[in-house]
Amino acid sequence: MNKLLIVLLSVLVLTAGAKTRKKAIVERWPDGTQMDAWFKDTTKVDVAKLGPQYVITDYGVQCDSTLLQTKAIQAVIDRAAQAGGGVVVIPQGTFLTGALFFKQGTHLHVKGRLKGSDRIIDFPYMTTRIEGETCTYFCALVNADGVDGFTISGHGTIDGNGLTYWQEFWIRRKWNPQCTNKDAQRPRLTYISNARNVTIQDVHLVNSPFWTNHVYKSSHVRYLNCYIFAPTENIWAPDPTRGAPSSDAIDIDACTDVLINGCYMHVNDDAVVLKGGKGTWADKDETNGNCERILIQHCHYGKVHGCLTLGSESLHDRNVILRNCYTERADRVLWLKMRPDTPQHYEYVTVENITGHCKRFLFIHPWSQFFKPEKRDDMPLSRCNNITLRNIQVETATPYDVKTSDKYELVDFTIDGQPLVFAKNPVTNTNLQNIVYE
């Protein structure tokens, strides 16, 4: 009898334990495919496990904010690479430099301030990627190509020192209104290309002359708790409304598997931008590519043009999620740039649990700045489909600002489960009858 009671009690305990166990939450992308467990890992890289630390002042680099020391700092990076890898440490103080190139096995840890030169001659002119094209242009302040496991860490600052570049841009634009971004000749802050397993964590990335972070043809890239800033006004006395031109926070160019978690972004252009190529024949160019599986979460936006922007140099963007974010004063939250000279397809995009304030929430217009249409008989019709908005609690005067076009179609838009259908006329806050709920 006692044995029977023991068995019964054991069964009851096991049953109760089974009931209290929670099933593992399986997250899915907007198209229903399962999200890889990698996206749940927001654990910071332990710098102590990355190899020997090379403090630059131990190798002849002087703590002098006025002395350009590109060669001396690069020599420390090269030394670490030749020894099998390690962490190049920027200690307390300010160190002035031009372009730096990190190699396999090397990492950057910033405690003080790594400050970029304000002379473009200190940034080599080489084959790179910019504005949806593979071309010859100036490299970035921090560069890493073909690396696996590269890390930028530390609570210090990488400072692009962009004031001179910004002012020159606005002077050029005043002299010639058709002046392009590339005409002004400015370096980016970081450029990571053809890489895997990259983490940029905790660091302050500020005052970039051009785009702040640019990642190209890379996979499994994480931005964790970064502070990304460029001024949005008062950088040019003739026009105090001007800020740092085209200082995008993070440009994701033909990449897969990117996680942006817990970052602060305040820049004078878009925050997170998906890119991949531009032009009538862009889908035939092997240097271009798609963006897939992009997750942006728990971020705080100050003033930005767009929290999440697809285009203007995008081809195919799929499985993109923006969630659990707060915006102070974004101009737009979701911006779909439709470029008439480029075949574009944006699909399976979800924006959910967004709070704060913005001027316009969803913005879709033709984008024709500096575009060059060519004749193509089989030009695909551009398309946006399966765009989902859920639990949006943003104060805005204009929830939807949408223009339709014969160059693209907008289908399968929903907000909180209700279909959102766009008529042939522009949608504005004063013309909401053009949105039909079925």
Disulfide bonds with the S-S distance in Angstrom:
none
